[in-house]
Every structure is written in C-alpha cells, then in structure tokens.
Amino acid sequence: LKRLIIVGYGFLGKRLARVLEKYGREELLLAGVANSRGYVYSDQGLRPGELEDDLSRHAKFREKPPIEMVENSDADIAVVLTPTNIRTGEPGVTYIRTALARGMDVVTADKGPLVIAFKELVSEAESRRLYLCYEATVGGGIPIFSLARQYFRRDKILSIRGILNGTTNYILSRMHFEGLPLDLALVEAQRLGLAERDPTLDLEGIDTACKIVILANALMGMDKRLSDVKVAGITRITSEAMMAAKEMGMTIKLIGRIEEGELTVAPRLVKLNHPLCVHGTLNAIQFRASLMGELTLIGEGAGASTLASLVSDIDWILRMRGGL
Ligand SMILES: NC(=O)c1ccc[n+]([C@@H]2O[C@H](COP(=O)([O-])OP(=O)(O)OC[C@H]3O[C@@H](n4cnc5c(N)ncnc54)[C@H](OP(=O)(O)O)[C@@H]3O)[C@@H](O)[C@H]2O)c1
C-alpha cells in the first residue's frame, strides 16, 4: 500500500484527488492535500467524497504552513501542483526538495522547479533512488517523457521541434483563419479563459522556452537554462504578415526548437500540410531520432487531459515500486 499527498489543490489538484479516489484503497491511499493556506492530512487516508471544493471547510483543515504536511508525513509519493514561477521555481522547488529529502517519489506539473533546478533535482532523486516524474510539464496530456523512457531508450534524439503553447497557437489560428488582428484574437482567448489576464509569458515565447529547456535537459542530456534560449514571441506578427503567409499556402506558428545544441523559440513559416501544423489550442511535437526518423505527436497541451499525464506518472511509480 502506498500513501500519496497532493500539494496544490487548484484546477489539477482537485481533479486528481477525484481520480485517485477510484484507486483501490489497498493499492493507493490519498493521505493529504494542501493549498496555499493549509492542509488536510490523515495517515489512514481521506475517504472518497470527503474532500470539499473549498479545502478550508474540511473538519480536519489545519491552517498551518503547508510545508508542514510534507515535512511530517510518511507518504511515499508527493504530487506537486503549485503555481509556476519561472524566476524562482518557488514554491514548487522547496516542496520537491523536501519531499525527496523525506524519501518520497515525486510527480509534478509545475515547470518552475525544473526550469530553475533541473540538474540538482534529478541528481538528488537519482542519488536517493527516487523517481521524479514530470510528464505534465510539457505538452499537457501528450505522453512525451513516458514515451521516451521506453521507446527512445536505445535510440538517439537528434532534434525536437514543437508547438508547445496552446494560447499562442489559438491566437495565431484565429489570425490565420479569420484574419483577426493579434490584439482582438488575444481578447477572444482571454474571454474563453484560454489566456491569462497577463499573457506576457505566453505571447513573448517564454512559456515555450521553459518547455524547450526541460525537453533539452530531460531528453537530450543537455544542461541548459532559460538564458540559453534565443527567444522571440508573437507580439509583432501583423494580420498582413499572416495573410501573406496564407497566400503562399503557409501559416505562422510559434515554434520551439532544439537543433545542433541550439535552443530557439520564434515565429516561423510552416506549410499548411506539415505534420506540425496543428490549430486552435492543440500542441504538436516532432522528434527526429537516428533509428526512428521523424515522429510527430499531437494532443491537448493543457486542461483536463493533463490529468492523464499525472496518472500515468503515478502508475509508473506504483509499478516500479511493485505495487501494480
Ligand atoms: N491547468 C493546466 O491545464 C496545467 C497543465 C500543465 C501544467 N500545469 C501546471 O500545473 C500547476 C498547477 O496548475 P493548476 O491549473 O492546477 O493551478 P491552480 O488552479 O492555480 O492551483 C494552484 C494550487 O496551488 C496552491 N498554492 C499556491 N501557493 C501555494 C503554496 N505556497 N503552497 C501550497 N499550495 C500553494 C493554490 O492554493 P489556493 O487554492 O489556496 O490558492 C492552488 O490550490 C501549475 O504549475 C501549472 O503551470 C497546469
């Protein structure tokens, strides 16, 4: 029997808690859940349906620093679903360090810690023979790292290209198909809840750059940081430029690329019939590997499908620990 705690009880945390309730209690117990203000924890496990949407209304809610839950629990797996901060990696990086130090395997969807401290966290996990899984950090529900773990084990990934930010892809798609100017397409994306109120990280290509850094470090053995990525966003793309691309049977996409050791993010002309050319909020990632040649994966880059990645990481850990 394994115990699991969730740090971060927002969009993903709440949904994951509900999915975990469906696991057999002899297999996996959800022992604790924390948000920014406190936590609910029970060694015997929380009962299905026991968690409310508002955690603080739970009878056992402790209004204490949530790190206490990680420091004091004997959980086997910590799932870190805290908001991303790409400048400091916090609060996720402290939760991950603490969980590893306590001997827990870790699953996270938070890019911040991996962008800031990839090497440190991976080495820490390896030296303690723990798993640190982060399928959900890049491409939402697209199985990238789990595929690589199995399929590319004996192959060598030579280059990676991808559309890795659903917000900008949605905006560029509206510009392409409806001739909208960028500012109107952005307002539409915000109205539909597809763009943050402050969309700077998306529009300026920084979110894509973070994902490129994680891919380079995780899949190509590099040791890159955000400052190693040459980044240009989409803010200067005009309707006229988009229409000109369209007339040539092409469109403009924000492409993150790892090629010959170079990491770049930039708007690029892409042929409409190219496998990477997906529209709306879809993400696409293309690997070129020495045995396999080219492989393109397409899927939802965020939203509820991200749960599939979290569950796949948790199942992988349970299997490796002999629990499944
Ligand atoms: N949503 C997606 O589709 C998606 C996809 C891929 C990756 N991600 C990443 O996954 C992570 C979680 O995403 P989300 O959409 O679930 O975020 P969210 O809805 O904003 O939820 C974040 C949760 O973290 C809690 N939190 C904030 N500061 C904390 C702290 N210091 N200690 C403990 N908990 C803290 C928040 O507490 P309160 O409830 O008290 O505010 C909230 O419960 C983010 O890093 C995001 O970038 C999300």
The ligand as an ORCA input file, in Angstrom:
! r2SCAN-3c Opt
* xyz 0 1
  N      -4.098     23.620    -15.608
  C      -3.438     23.035    -16.618
  O      -4.011     22.706    -17.654
  C      -1.966     22.733    -16.490
  C      -1.341     21.962    -17.485
  C       0.014     21.637    -17.344
  C       0.723     22.130    -16.259
  N       0.085     22.913    -15.333
  C       0.851     23.389    -14.186
  O       0.423     22.677    -13.041
  C       0.463     23.504    -11.896
  C      -0.917     23.542    -11.252
  O      -1.840     24.038    -12.196
  P      -3.348     24.386    -11.809
  O      -4.001     24.816    -13.074
  O      -3.924     23.283    -11.021
  O      -3.098     25.676    -10.880
  P      -4.138     26.433     -9.941
  O      -5.533     26.112    -10.312
  O      -3.709     27.845     -9.901
  O      -3.861     25.781     -8.486
  C      -2.689     26.012     -7.775
  C      -2.861     25.481     -6.374
  O      -1.625     25.668     -5.679
  C      -1.909     26.231     -4.403
  N      -0.778     27.007     -3.893
  C      -0.377     28.256     -4.198
  N       0.702     28.600     -3.479
  C       0.956     27.540     -2.669
  C       1.914     27.299     -1.664
  N       2.837     28.192     -1.347
  N       1.868     26.116     -1.031
  C       0.929     25.180     -1.318
  N      -0.010     25.346     -2.263
  C       0.012     26.521     -2.928
  C      -3.113     27.111     -4.614
  O      -3.709     27.352     -3.352
  P      -5.058     28.222     -3.162
  O      -6.160     27.310     -3.635
  O      -5.091     28.445     -1.684
  O      -4.866     29.453     -3.979
  C      -3.935     26.215     -5.545
  O      -4.642     25.290     -4.782
  C       0.960     24.870    -12.378
  O       2.338     24.953    -12.169
  C       0.641     24.856    -13.863
  O       1.516     25.674    -14.612
  C      -1.239     23.207    -15.413
*
